[in-house]
């Protein structure tokens, strides 16, 4: 496997008439394929002069003005000589915004133009690249995992779970790296996804692909499963809860429960929350709702008829029975 193929976005860029283009610093731009949230980005070369020394370097430009505030990206650059050797290899992990381009190493122009150095093949300079977006920062300031591309080295490390929900294909880490800064930096690996989901923990140690039945509901679910504290208002997606239940993400369901308790109760939302409490066995939410029955214009018996007593767990029946006798 080539180094560049480890990255979700990769390719080879060939610059024809390199010698002439270095005079004008007018290199062509190779447009990269659009990915989710990024429609305009390209890769090219640029020259610079320091004293008597003229150099060039590869760079990648991205327009984030209308999508994300920042990116955390892993990158790879290498020049390809005429004999196929990869030289000046560079890998990096960097934070990027619209004002910062991702650059490769500087190369002396005169050295590249010397035929015996083997940089050019019939006047063509070639270099390869690879990119992997790890995380994104939205304009609300919250950092999220970028779930729309495969992970770096996923074939070698077998550390990826692909989840298809009918509309999209998401790529999640089996584990993430936690960086603890004390006197030094310590890297600790946590099996985060498989820890929170017994379903995924039972799967094999290879890369996995799982299909679920709720189109478009998986992204928020996976972000929360990874520990991202999303800002979720009162209009919590029923389908996201179903996806979390199907994938057995207990931490996601508990996160939604805390949010449902936190936000004010409105009469038109009371039945919705009561139904969620029953369907997903949320004892704390049920206790919260029973304490605030005055916020609904429905009778208690009417709520029970809507959700169906037969759908309740034994613990739920106990709480509802206690409420009935306490308020008879």
C-alpha positions in Angstrom: 0.0 0.0 0.0 1.4 3.4 -1.0 1.7 6.1 1.7 -0.8 8.4 0.0 -3.5 5.7 -0.2 -3.7 5.6 3.6 -5.5 9.0 3.3 -9.2 9.4 2.4 -8.4 12.1 -0.1 -5.3 11.4 -2.2 -3.8 11.7 -5.7 -0.8 12.7 -7.9 -0.3 16.2 -9.3 1.7 16.6 -12.5 3.0 20.1 -13.5 3.9 20.3 -17.1 6.4 22.9 -18.5 7.8 23.3 -15.0 10.9 25.3 -16.0 8.8 27.9 -17.8 6.2 28.2 -15.0 8.8 28.9 -12.4 9.7 32.1 -14.2 6.1 33.5 -13.9 5.0 31.7 -10.6 1.8 30.9 -12.4 1.2 27.2 -11.7 -2.1 25.6 -12.6 -4.4 24.7 -9.8 -5.6 21.1 -9.5 -9.1 21.1 -8.1 -9.7 18.4 -5.4 -13.0 16.5 -5.4 -15.6 18.1 -3.2 -16.3 16.5 0.2 -19.0 17.2 2.7 -18.9 20.9 3.8 -16.0 21.8 1.4 -16.9 22.7 -2.2 -13.8 24.7 -3.2 -10.2 23.5 -2.5 -7.2 22.9 -4.7 -3.6 22.0 -4.7 -0.8 23.8 -6.6 2.8 25.0 -6.4 4.3 28.4 -5.4 7.7 30.0 -5.6 9.6 32.2 -3.2 12.9 34.0 -3.2 15.2 34.5 -0.2 18.3 36.5 -1.2 19.8 34.7 -4.2 18.0 31.4 -3.4 14.8 30.6 -5.4 12.6 27.8 -4.1 9.2 26.3 -4.6 6.8 24.3 -2.5 3.4 22.5 -2.9 0.4 23.9 -1.0 -3.2 23.2 -0.6 -5.8 26.0 -0.4 -9.3 25.7 1.1 -12.2 28.1 1.3 -14.0 27.6 4.6 -15.8 31.0 4.7 -19.3 29.5 4.3 -18.9 26.1 6.0 -16.6 25.6 9.1 -14.6 27.9 11.2 -11.6 25.6 11.6 -10.3 22.2 10.5 -7.9 19.7 12.1 -6.3 17.9 9.2 -3.6 15.3 8.6 -1.6 15.6 5.5 1.1 14.0 3.4 3.3 15.4 0.6 6.1 13.8 -1.4 7.8 14.5 -4.7 8.1 11.7 -7.3 11.4 11.6 -9.2 11.8 10.3 -12.7 12.9 6.9 -11.4 9.8 6.6 -9.1 11.6 7.4 -5.9 9.6 9.4 -3.3 11.6 12.3 -1.8 11.0 15.2 0.5 8.3 13.3 2.3 6.3 15.4 4.8 3.5 14.4 7.1 1.8 16.8 9.4 -1.2 17.4 11.6 -2.4 21.0 11.7 -5.2 23.3 12.6 -6.4 25.3 9.5 -8.7 28.2 8.9 -9.5 30.1 5.7 -6.4 32.3 6.2 -3.9 29.4 6.3 -2.8 27.2 3.5 -1.3 23.7 4.1 2.3 23.7 2.7 4.9 21.1 1.9 8.7 21.4 2.1 10.8 24.0 0.2 12.9 22.7 -2.7 15.7 24.6 -4.5 14.5 25.4 -8.1 18.0 25.2 -9.6 18.4 21.7 -8.1 15.1 20.6 -9.5 16.0 21.9 -13.0 19.3 20.0 -13.1 18.6 17.0 -15.4 21.1 14.7 -13.6 19.1 15.2 -10.3 16.2 13.4 -11.8 13.4 15.7 -10.6 11.8 16.2 -14.0 10.4 13.6 -16.4 10.3 15.2 -19.9 9.8 18.6 -18.3 7.1 17.4 -15.9 7.4 17.7 -12.1 5.2 15.3 -10.1 4.2 15.1 -6.5 1.7 13.1 -4.5 -0.5 14.1 -1.7 -2.9 12.8 0.9 -5.4 14.5 3.2 -7.6 13.3 6.0 -10.0 15.7 7.9 -10.0 14.6 11.5 -12.3 17.2 13.1 -14.2 20.4 12.4 -15.1 23.5 14.4 -18.5 24.9 13.5 -19.4 28.6 13.9 -21.0 27.9 17.3 -17.5 27.1 18.5 -18.1 23.4 19.1 -15.5 20.9 17.7 -16.9 17.8 16.2 -15.4 14.6 14.7 -15.5 14.6 10.9 -17.4 11.4 10.1 -17.6 11.7 6.3 -14.3 10.2 5.3 -12.3 7.1 6.1 -9.7 7.2 8.8 -6.0 7.3 8.2 -4.4 3.8 8.2 -7.8 2.2 8.7 -6.9 -0.8 6.5 -3.7 -1.3 8.4 -5.0 -0.6 11.9 -8.5 -2.1 11.4 -9.8 0.6 13.7 -12.9 1.8 11.9 -16.7 1.2 12.0 -18.7 2.3 9.0 -22.4 2.8 9.7 -24.9 3.1 6.9 -28.4 4.5 7.7 -30.0 4.4 4.3 -29.0 7.9 3.3 -25.4 8.4 4.4 -22.3 6.4 5.2 -20.5 7.5 8.4 -17.0 6.5 9.5 -16.4 6.2 13.2 -13.4 5.5 15.3 -13.3 2.4 17.4 -11.0 4.3 19.6 -9.8 7.9 20.0 -6.7 9.3 21.5 -6.9 11.3 24.7 -4.1 13.8 25.3 -3.3 14.6 28.9 -0.9 17.5 29.5 1.0 17.4 32.8 4.8 17.7 32.9 4.8 15.8 29.5 2.2 14.8 27.0 0.8 11.3 27.5 -1.2 9.6 24.8 -3.9 7.1 26.1 -6.0 5.1 23.7 -9.6 4.4 24.7 -12.0 2.0 23.0 -14.7 4.6 23.2 -17.3 3.4 20.8 -17.0 -0.2 21.7 -17.0 0.6 25.4 -20.3 2.4 25.2 -22.0 -0.2 22.9 -22.2 -3.9 23.8 -23.4 -4.5 20.2 -20.2 -3.1 18.7 -18.0 -4.7 21.4 -19.2 -8.1 20.3 -18.1 -7.5 16.7 -14.8 -8.8 15.2 -11.5 -6.9 15.5 -11.5 -6.0 11.8 -13.0 -3.0 10.2 -16.8 -3.2 10.4 -19.8 -2.1 8.5 -23.2 -1.9 10.1 -26.6 -0.9 8.5 -29.3 0.7 10.5 -32.8 1.7 9.5 -33.0 5.4 10.2 -32.0 7.6 7.3 -30.1 10.8 8.3 -30.2 10.2 12.0 -26.8 8.9 12.7 -24.5 12.0 12.7 -25.6 13.6 16.0 -25.8 10.1 17.6 -22.2 9.4 16.7 -20.9 12.8 17.8 -22.4 12.3 21.2 -21.2 8.7 21.4 -17.6 10.2 20.9 -18.1 12.6 23.8 -19.0 15.8 21.9 -21.3 18.0 23.9 -23.7 19.1 21.2 -26.1 21.9 21.8 -29.5 20.2 21.4 -32.7 22.2 21.9 -36.1 20.8 22.9 -36.8 19.5 19.4 -34.7 16.3 19.9 -34.9 13.9 17.0 -36.9 10.8 17.7 -34.9 9.1 14.9 -31.6 9.9 16.6 -32.9 8.2 19.8 -34.0 5.2 17.8 -30.5 5.0 16.1 -28.8 5.3 19.5 -31.1 2.5 20.8 -30.4 0.3 17.8 -26.7 0.7 18.2 -26.9 0.3 22.0 -25.3 3.6 22.8 -26.4 4.0 26.4 -24.3 7.2 26.8 -26.2 8.8 24.0 -29.6 8.0 25.3 -28.6 9.3 28.8 -27.3 12.5 27.2 -30.7 13.1 25.5 -32.4 12.3 28.8 -30.4 15.0 30.6 -31.3 17.5 27.8 -35.0 16.6 27.9 -35.0 17.2 31.7 -33.0 20.5 31.4 -35.3 22.3 28.9 -38.6 23.9 30.0 -41.7 21.9 29.8 -44.4 23.1 27.4 -47.9 21.6 27.2 -47.6 20.7 23.5 -44.3 18.9 24.2 -45.4 17.0 27.3 -46.9 14.0 25.6 -43.8 13.7 23.3 -41.5 13.6 26.3 -43.7 11.2 28.1 -43.7 8.9 25.1 -39.9 9.1 24.8 -39.6 8.2 28.5 -41.7 5.1 28.1 -40.2 4.0 24.8 -36.6 4.2 25.9 -37.1 3.4 29.6 -35.9 6.7 30.9 -36.7 6.5 34.6 -35.2 9.9 35.5 -37.2 11.7 32.8 -40.4 9.9 33.9 -39.9 11.1 37.5 -39.3 14.6 36.3 -42.5 14.6 34.2 -44.6 13.1 37.1 -43.5 16.0 39.3 -44.6 18.5 36.7 -47.9 17.1 35.6 -49.4 20.6 36.1 -47.6 21.6 32.9 -49.9 19.5 30.7 -53.5 20.0 30.0 -54.1 16.3 29.6 -55.3 13.9 32.3 -52.8 11.3 33.6 -55.0 8.5 32.4 -55.1 10.0 28.9 -51.3 10.0 28.8 -51.2 6.4 29.8 -53.7 5.5 27.1 -51.6 7.3 24.4 -48.4 5.5 25.2 -50.0 2.1 26.1 -49.5 0.6 29.5 -48.4 -2.7 27.9 -45.3 -0.8 26.6 -44.2 0.2 30.1 -41.4 -1.6 32.1 -42.1 -2.9 35.6 -40.2 0.1 37.1 -42.4 2.5 35.1 -45.6 0.9 36.2 -44.4 1.2 39.8 -43.7 4.9 39.4 -47.0 5.6 37.7 -49.0 3.5 40.2 -47.4 5.5 43.1 -48.2 8.8 41.4 -51.8 7.7 40.8 -52.4 6.8 44.5 -50.6 9.9 45.8 -52.8 12.1 43.7 -56.1 10.2 43.9 
